[in-house]
Amino acid sequence: EGVVTRLAEMDGALRRRRRELADQIERAAMSLMLNLGESTGNHGGNRRLRLETAAGSAAELRGALRFGVLWGHVDGTRGAELDRDLDRVMAMLWRLRARCR
């Protein structure tokens, strides 16, 4: 939740600069959280699929943030911090997926 909370905090400023990017980040963050939550109620292959979808959304967030930094819509320092946090989220998701049978 920490990374999603910090993304939400920067939403207003980003939305004023580049609404489409803010919308995409919001959708990817929502998908990450909802699929992670849904995975707890699933087992086996369904759980793994939800975790893989959450990981895909985390990767999409990383790409959106990198785009935002390159185009000057997101502060580089903040983008780097969020990228490191998303790296940890993706590692956590990888470990959880590995446990699925």
C-alpha atoms as an extended CHARMM CRD file, in Angstrom:
* protein
*
       101  EXT
         1         1  GLU       CA              0.0000000000        0.0000000000        0.0000000000  PROA      1               0.0000000000
         2         2  GLY       CA              2.8950000000        2.3820000000        0.6430000000  PROA      2               0.0000000000
         3         3  VAL       CA              3.8310000000        2.8130000000       -2.9900000000  PROA      3               0.0000000000
         4         4  VAL       CA              0.1820000000        3.2170000000       -4.0210000000  PROA      4               0.0000000000
         5         5  THR       CA             -0.3380000000        5.8170000000       -1.2970000000  PROA      5               0.0000000000
         6         6  ARG       CA              2.6380000000        7.8290000000       -2.5470000000  PROA      6               0.0000000000
         7         7  LEU       CA              1.3890000000        7.5700000000       -6.1170000000  PROA      7               0.0000000000
         8         8  ALA       CA             -1.9780000000        8.9150000000       -4.9690000000  PROA      8               0.0000000000
         9         9  GLU       CA             -0.2450000000       11.8270000000       -3.2280000000  PROA      9               0.0000000000
        10        10  MET       CA              1.3430000000       12.9660000000       -6.4860000000  PROA      10              0.0000000000
        11        11  ASP       CA             -1.8410000000       12.4810000000       -8.5190000000  PROA      11              0.0000000000
        12        12  GLY       CA             -3.0940000000       16.0730000000       -8.3680000000  PROA      12              0.0000000000
        13        13  ALA       CA              0.1190000000       17.6150000000       -9.6670000000  PROA      13              0.0000000000
        14        14  LEU       CA              0.5600000000       14.9240000000      -12.3040000000  PROA      14              0.0000000000
        15        15  ARG       CA             -3.0680000000       15.2110000000      -13.3920000000  PROA      15              0.0000000000
        16        16  ARG       CA             -2.5660000000       18.9440000000      -14.0030000000  PROA      16              0.0000000000
        17        17  ARG       CA              0.5270000000       18.2370000000      -16.1220000000  PROA      17              0.0000000000
        18        18  ARG       CA             -0.5250000000       15.0960000000      -17.9880000000  PROA      18              0.0000000000
        19        19  ARG       CA             -3.9950000000       13.7530000000      -17.3010000000  PROA      19              0.0000000000
        20        20  GLU       CA             -3.6380000000       10.6490000000      -19.4960000000  PROA      20              0.0000000000
        21        21  LEU       CA             -0.5370000000        9.5480000000      -17.6230000000  PROA      21              0.0000000000
        22        22  ALA       CA             -2.2280000000       10.1140000000      -14.2570000000  PROA      22              0.0000000000
        23        23  ASP       CA             -5.2050000000        8.0430000000      -15.4220000000  PROA      23              0.0000000000
        24        24  GLN       CA             -2.9430000000        5.2080000000      -16.5610000000  PROA      24              0.0000000000
        25        25  ILE       CA             -1.0250000000        5.2190000000      -13.2820000000  PROA      25              0.0000000000
        26        26  GLU       CA             -4.2870000000        5.1620000000      -11.3250000000  PROA      26              0.0000000000
        27        27  ARG       CA             -5.6090000000        2.1830000000      -13.3100000000  PROA      27              0.0000000000
        28        28  ALA       CA             -2.3560000000        0.2360000000      -12.9470000000  PROA      28              0.0000000000
        29        29  ALA       CA             -2.1740000000        0.9610000000       -9.1960000000  PROA      29              0.0000000000
        30        30  MET       CA             -5.7900000000       -0.1310000000       -8.7880000000  PROA      30              0.0000000000
        31        31  SER       CA             -5.1120000000       -3.3430000000      -10.7190000000  PROA      31              0.0000000000
        32        32  LEU       CA             -2.0390000000       -4.0620000000       -8.5960000000  PROA      32              0.0000000000
        33        33  MET       CA             -3.9240000000       -3.7060000000       -5.3280000000  PROA      33              0.0000000000
        34        34  LEU       CA             -7.1050000000       -5.4650000000       -6.4170000000  PROA      34              0.0000000000
        35        35  ASN       CA             -5.3320000000       -8.4540000000       -7.9600000000  PROA      35              0.0000000000
        36        36  LEU       CA             -3.0840000000       -8.8220000000       -4.9430000000  PROA      36              0.0000000000
        37        37  GLY       CA             -6.1490000000       -8.7340000000       -2.7060000000  PROA      37              0.0000000000
        38        38  GLU       CA             -8.0300000000      -11.1910000000       -4.8920000000  PROA      38              0.0000000000
        39        39  SER       CA             -5.1030000000      -13.6020000000       -4.8350000000  PROA      39              0.0000000000
        40        40  THR       CA             -5.6370000000      -14.1910000000       -1.1130000000  PROA      40              0.0000000000
        41        41  GLY       CA             -9.0130000000      -15.7710000000       -1.8240000000  PROA      41              0.0000000000
        42        42  ASN       CA             -7.6900000000      -18.0670000000       -4.5550000000  PROA      42              0.0000000000
        43        43  HSD       CA             -5.5560000000      -21.1930000000       -4.6000000000  PROA      43              0.0000000000
        44        44  GLY       CA             -3.1880000000      -22.8760000000       -7.0100000000  PROA      44              0.0000000000
        45        45  GLY       CA             -3.3300000000      -21.6960000000      -10.5940000000  PROA      45              0.0000000000
        46        46  ASN       CA             -5.9400000000      -19.0100000000       -9.9550000000  PROA      46              0.0000000000
        47        47  ARG       CA             -3.8290000000      -17.5190000000       -7.1770000000  PROA      47              0.0000000000
        48        48  ARG       CA             -0.7670000000      -17.5700000000       -9.4230000000  PROA      48              0.0000000000
        49        49  LEU       CA             -2.6800000000      -15.8600000000      -12.2250000000  PROA      49              0.0000000000
        50        50  ARG       CA             -3.8220000000      -13.0370000000       -9.9070000000  PROA      50              0.0000000000
        51        51  LEU       CA             -0.2390000000      -12.5810000000       -8.6740000000  PROA      51              0.0000000000
        52        52  GLU       CA              1.0820000000      -12.5300000000      -12.2390000000  PROA      52              0.0000000000
        53        53  THR       CA             -1.4980000000       -9.8960000000      -13.1830000000  PROA      53              0.0000000000
        54        54  ALA       CA             -0.4890000000       -7.8260000000      -10.1360000000  PROA      54              0.0000000000
        55        55  ALA       CA              3.1670000000       -8.1280000000      -11.2050000000  PROA      55              0.0000000000
        56        56  GLY       CA              2.2450000000       -6.9950000000      -14.7030000000  PROA      56              0.0000000000
        57        57  SER       CA              0.5230000000       -3.9560000000      -13.2470000000  PROA      57              0.0000000000
        58        58  ALA       CA              3.5860000000       -3.1720000000      -11.1260000000  PROA      58              0.0000000000
        59        59  ALA       CA              5.7380000000       -3.3710000000      -14.2710000000  PROA      59              0.0000000000
        60        60  GLU       CA              3.2800000000       -1.0630000000      -16.0390000000  PROA      60              0.0000000000
        61        61  LEU       CA              3.6050000000        1.4140000000      -13.1710000000  PROA      61              0.0000000000
        62        62  ARG       CA              7.3880000000        1.3500000000      -13.5010000000  PROA      62              0.0000000000
        63        63  GLY       CA              7.1150000000        2.0680000000      -17.2060000000  PROA      63              0.0000000000
        64        64  ALA       CA              4.6380000000        4.8900000000      -16.6670000000  PROA      64              0.0000000000
        65        65  LEU       CA              6.8760000000        6.4820000000      -14.0420000000  PROA      65              0.0000000000
        66        66  ARG       CA              9.9410000000        6.1880000000      -16.2670000000  PROA      66              0.0000000000
        67        67  PHE       CA              8.0040000000        7.8260000000      -19.0770000000  PROA      67              0.0000000000
        68        68  GLY       CA              6.8790000000       10.5610000000      -16.6860000000  PROA      68              0.0000000000
        69        69  VAL       CA             10.4520000000       11.2420000000      -15.5950000000  PROA      69              0.0000000000
        70        70  LEU       CA             11.7870000000       11.2820000000      -19.1620000000  PROA      70              0.0000000000
        71        71  TRP       CA              9.1000000000       13.7230000000      -20.2920000000  PROA      71              0.0000000000
        72        72  GLY       CA              9.4330000000       15.9360000000      -17.2110000000  PROA      72              0.0000000000
        73        73  HSD       CA              6.0470000000       15.1300000000      -15.6970000000  PROA      73              0.0000000000
        74        74  VAL       CA              7.4890000000       13.3420000000      -12.6410000000  PROA      74              0.0000000000
        75        75  ASP       CA             10.4040000000       14.5160000000      -10.4910000000  PROA      75              0.0000000000
        76        76  GLY       CA             13.4230000000       12.2790000000      -11.1120000000  PROA      76              0.0000000000
        77        77  THR       CA             14.1940000000       11.7400000000       -7.4340000000  PROA      77              0.0000000000
        78        78  ARG       CA             10.6180000000       10.7920000000       -6.6450000000  PROA      78              0.0000000000
        79        79  GLY       CA             10.4790000000        8.5500000000       -9.7120000000  PROA      79              0.0000000000
        80        80  ALA       CA             13.6590000000        6.7360000000       -8.6190000000  PROA      80              0.0000000000
        81        81  GLU       CA             12.2880000000        6.2020000000       -5.1030000000  PROA      81              0.0000000000
        82        82  LEU       CA              9.0380000000        4.7950000000       -6.4510000000  PROA      82              0.0000000000
        83        83  ASP       CA             10.9510000000        2.5970000000       -8.8900000000  PROA      83              0.0000000000
        84        84  ARG       CA             12.9430000000        1.0770000000       -6.0120000000  PROA      84              0.0000000000
        85        85  ASP       CA              9.7190000000        0.4770000000       -4.0770000000  PROA      85              0.0000000000
        86        86  LEU       CA              8.1160000000       -1.1630000000       -7.0910000000  PROA      86              0.0000000000
        87        87  ASP       CA             11.2010000000       -3.3460000000       -7.4780000000  PROA      87              0.0000000000
        88        88  ARG       CA             10.6160000000       -4.6250000000       -3.9290000000  PROA      88              0.0000000000
        89        89  VAL       CA              6.9040000000       -5.1710000000       -4.6680000000  PROA      89              0.0000000000
        90        90  MET       CA              7.7790000000       -7.1830000000       -7.7680000000  PROA      90              0.0000000000
        91        91  ALA       CA             10.2760000000       -9.2850000000       -5.7970000000  PROA      91              0.0000000000
        92        92  MET       CA              7.5950000000       -9.9900000000       -3.1850000000  PROA      92              0.0000000000
        93        93  LEU       CA              5.1440000000      -10.9900000000       -5.9220000000  PROA      93              0.0000000000
        94        94  TRP       CA              7.7840000000      -13.2630000000       -7.4870000000  PROA      94              0.0000000000
        95        95  ARG       CA              8.2950000000      -15.0450000000       -4.1530000000  PROA      95              0.0000000000
        96        96  LEU       CA              4.5390000000      -15.4380000000       -3.6480000000  PROA      96              0.0000000000
        97        97  ARG       CA              4.0900000000      -16.8080000000       -7.1860000000  PROA      97              0.0000000000
        98        98  ALA       CA              6.8820000000      -19.3270000000       -6.6080000000  PROA      98              0.0000000000
        99        99  ARG       CA              4.9230000000      -20.7790000000       -3.6770000000  PROA      99              0.0000000000
       100       100  CYS       CA              1.8530000000      -21.4870000000       -5.8110000000  PROA      100             0.0000000000
       101       101  ARG       CA              1.4220000000      -25.0730000000       -6.9010000000  PROA      101             0.0000000000
